[in-house]
């Protein structure tokens, strides 16, 4: 890390002293964390610096601890997301904290999606799961982009589910990976399966934009590499026009692999951690896949069962203190960044152009997601 980077970190740390007291109260710990240093305590409740699950004080109120205490790594993530501009990174952090306070994100893991059948339906239509870990100990998240339909629940439920996955990753999965590895693990690897991607994906682009905006602005720099596999022509056509619009830092993270990507992925992970759709050519993801122990998308998979039970346990702890309302969590969505807006418009334009070539322009016009 160069001198300029170190100076930026020092400036960023110093700027924390100037933020509003209410914001400080959202991420300061009441002196009982394992790390007593002020610069570590002050980051105890910073977004994505939360490296442990919530527990409860003697008064029964939820409290978030940072057991690993990695303030510098947290600072660096926000600085990287803003190209090491301290003022912009500071604003990003303050906006994150305000978003968290306003939307009650600290308690999102105590708000179950019920009944269980609804949770299962979301899992069947929002394909994501933890397939294993890389040889360096990073969690491997598999995402079925092409066959995720997002058509079994309202937009709010899908957003809630996504945020819960993010929070569980940051509070439980990453701390466990760090403990197992014996060194800090602060981000993950994602394998995106494009099997089944069609022009009708235009109908989902607004929801995908909402989710990506939440990630970009509130969970920055949590993914080390994106591996794209099973990519059909429609992806290649869109990627060709989108790639030049991405920042170099983002572009370097994306690797488009040949076919299912098995051989390349085996260089960074063992066979047991390969997503099921990468284990042999032509084994793309499926909305109604095998349902076996290797299908990390399934609601019955160990990862999703652990997440579901964890949320149930947290909600039971809160029930005696406040009424847990049924229904989806309505989260304010920040405005997308200019780069993101341009990319979305470019993708929409490219999909419409492909639709025109294939005589599908009429069916693509006016496509929207219900509730947006």
N, C-alpha and C positions, 0 to 999 in steps of 0.2 A: 504494500500500500504506500503510495507516494506521499510526499510532504503536503501537496495540495489537498489530497484526500483527507489526511489527518487534520488539516486546518478546517476543512469543511465539517468534519465530525465534531470538532471542538466548538465551532460556531453554532452548530445545530444543538448540541447539548446545552450550551449557554442560553440559547433562545427559549428553552423549555421553562426557565425561571420567569419568563415574562408572560406566560400564557395565563388565561383567566383561571381563577381559583377553582371554579366549578369543574373546569376541564381537568385540572390537576387531581381533584377529588375522584375523578372517574378512573384514574389509573394508579393512584398512590396506594400502597399497602399500609395497614395500620401497625407497622413495626414488627410483625411477627413472621415475616418471610425469612428464609434461611440466609439471604444475602443482605447485610446491613448497610453496605455502601450506598450513599445517597443516589448516585447516578444509576444504580441498579434498581433501588426501590422505586424511583420515580417512573420507571418503565414497566412496573409490575402489571399494569392493566392496559398498556398500549396495544392497539390492534395488532394481532398476530405475534405479539411478543408474549402472548399468554401461552406458556408452555406446560400448563398442568390443568386438570379438570377442576371445576369449582368445588369448594367445600363450604362449610357454614360456620359462622362465628357463634359465640355462646348465646347471642341474641337471636340466632336462627336465620339471620340474613345471609344471602349468598355472597361469597367473596372469591375473587380470582387471585391465585398466587402464581408467581413465576418461580418455579423451583430451580430452573437452570440458570436464570439470570444472565441473559446475553444482550445487554443494552447496545453495545457497539454494532452487533450484527443487525439489530432492528433499525438503528440509525442508517446503516449502510443501505438497507433495502429501500427505504424511502428516498435516500439521496440518489441511488441508482435510477429509481423510477422517474426522477426529475433531473437526470443528467448532471448530478452533483451541484445543482443550483440550490443553495441553502434556503433562500427565501421561498422558493417554490416547494421545496420539501417540507418546510415548516408549515406552509399553508395546507399542503396535502394532509399532514398529520392532524392539524387542528380540524380540518373538514371531516377527517375520518372519525375523530373523537366525538364531534357533534352528531354525526350520522349514527354512531353507536348509541349515544345517550338518547337521542330522539326516538330511535326505533327499538330500544331495549334489547340490543344484541347480546349483552352479557347474559341474559336469561333465555336466549333462544334455544339452548339445549335442555330447557325445562318445559318446552312447549311441544308436546307430541302431536304428530299428524295422526288423527284418529277418525274412524276406526282403522284397525290393522289392514282391512281390505283396501282402504284408500291408499295407505302407505305402499301396499303391494302393487297397486295399480300405477302409482307414480314410479316405482322402481321398474316396472315393465315398460314404461314409456319415456323414462329419462335414464338412459343406460349409462351407468357409471359404477365403478367398484374398485376395490383395492385388490390387485392380483398378487402382490408380493413386494419384494425389495430388490434393489440393484446390488451388485457386488460391493458397492461402496456404502450400502446401507440406506439409500434413499427409497422412500415409499414409491411404488409404481401404481399409478391410477390409470385404469383403462376406461375409455369413453367411447360409446357406440354412437358416433355422430350421425352416421347415415341412416340408422334405423330408430333413432329417438323420435317419437311422434308428438310428445307433449300434448296429448289429446285426451287424457283421462281425468284431468282435474283443472282447476282454475290456474291462471298464471301465478297468482299469489302463492299457491301451494308449491309450485315448482321452484319459485324464488326462495321460499322458506326452506325447502328441502336442500337446495344448493347451499344456502348459508349455513345450515346445520352441518353439512358435510365439511365445509370449510373450517368451521369452529371445532368440530371433532378432530379433524386433521391436526389443527394447531394446538389443541389442548391435550390430546391423547396420543394420536398416532406419532407425531414428530417427537414428543418427549420420550415415548417408548423406544423409538428408533435411536435417539441420542443415547439413552441409557444402555441399550443393547450394544451399540457401536463403541461406546466409551469416548465419543467426541461429538461435537455439536452437529446436528442434522436439522437444517432449517428450511429445506425446500424439498420438492418431490419431482418425479419424472412422470410425464403423461404420454400414453399411447392412444392415439385417436384413430379409430376404425371408421373408414369412409364407406364401408360396404353398404349398398342400398341408397347412396346419396342420389337424389333425383332433382329435377327442376322444381318439384313441389316443395323443396326445402325453403323456397322463398316465403312460404306461409309461416315459417318458424323463425325468420330472421329477426323479428322484433324481440321475441323472447330471448333468443340467443344474445342479442345486443344488450338487453337488460342485465343478463347474467355476467357477460364479459365486462360491462361497465362497473358493476359492483366489485368484481375481482380486481380490475385495473386500479380503481381508486381507493379500495379499502383493504385489499390483500395483495399488495405489490410484491413482485419478485419472489413468489412462492413456488414457481416452476422453473427447474433447471433446464429441461429440454422437452420439446414437443416432438414426438415421433408420429408421422402420418403413414398409415398403412392401408392396403386394399383400396387405393385411390382410383376411382373411375375417371373417365374423360371430363365429366363436369367439374370435378375438383381441379384437375390440371388446368382447365381453361380459366377458372376463377383465380387460381393461385398465380398464374402467369401475369395477371393484371394487378393483383393485390400485392404481390411480393415487393415491387418497387416502391410502394407507398409506406411500407413498414420502416421503422427506425432500424438502423444497423444492429443495435443491441437486441431487438426482438427477432430480426431476421436470422441472426446467428443461432437462435434457440430452436428453430424449426428445421427438422430433417425429414424429407419425404423419402421413404424407403420403397424398394422394389417389392411388389407383391405383398405378402403378409409380413415381411420384414423379419422373419424368424432368425436368419443367419446373423443379421446386423445386431438385433436385439440380444442375441446370446453372447455378444461380446461384452455387454454391460450387465446382464442378469443371468441367473441360472434358469434352466428349463422350467422348473417348478414355479417360477415367478412370471413366466410368459403369460399374457392374457390368452384366454382360450381361443380367440380368433387369430392368434399368431402361431399356433402350434403346427399347422400344416397349410399348405396352399389351398385356397378355396374354402377355408374354415371361418369365414367372416361371422361377425356377431349376428344374433337373431333376437327379435323381440320375444320369441318363444323358444329360446335356446334350450340346451340339454337339461338345465335345471340341476345338473350334477354338482358335486363339490367344487369343480373347477370353474363353474360359471359365476364369475364375480359380480355380474349384473343382478343376479337373482336375489330377491328379498330373503330367501332361505340361506344364502351364503353366510359364512361365519362373520364376515365383516359387517354386513348389514344387520344381522341379528344382534351383534354386540352394540352397534350404534343405536338400534331400536330399544334395546333393553337399558342402555345408558340413559337415554332420554326419558324413558318411563320412570327410572329411579329418581332422576333429578326432579321430575314433575311431582312425584309423590312427596318429596321433601318440601316442596313449595306449597303444597295443597293446604297445609295447616296454617299458612301465613297469608295467603291470598287466593282468590278464586281464579282457577285456571279456566279461561274461557275456551270453548270449542270454536273451531273455525280457523281459517288460515291467518297467518301473520302478514299484515299489510306493511310493507317496507317501502320507504321513500327511495326512489331510484335517482341517483345523481345524474346530471346531464352528462352525456358521453363527451369525451375529449374530442377536439376538432379532428385529430387523426382518425379516431374511431368512426366518426360520422362520415368522413370521406370514404373510408374503407367499405362501410355498409352501403353507401350509395353506389360505389363501384361494383360491389357484388350484385346488388339489385339490378343494375344496368346490364351486367354481364349475363345474369340469368334470364332476363327478358330478351336479350339478344339471342341467346341459345334457344329460347322458346320460339322466337320468330323463325329461326332456321328450321325448327322441327314442327312448325305449324301449331304451336301451343300457346301463342300469345294471348288469345282470348281467355283461356283458362287461367293464365297467370295474372291477368289484370285484376286489380282490386283485391288480391289475396291479403287477408288480415287474420290475426289471431283473436279469438273471442276475448273480450275484456280489455283490449288495448286500443 
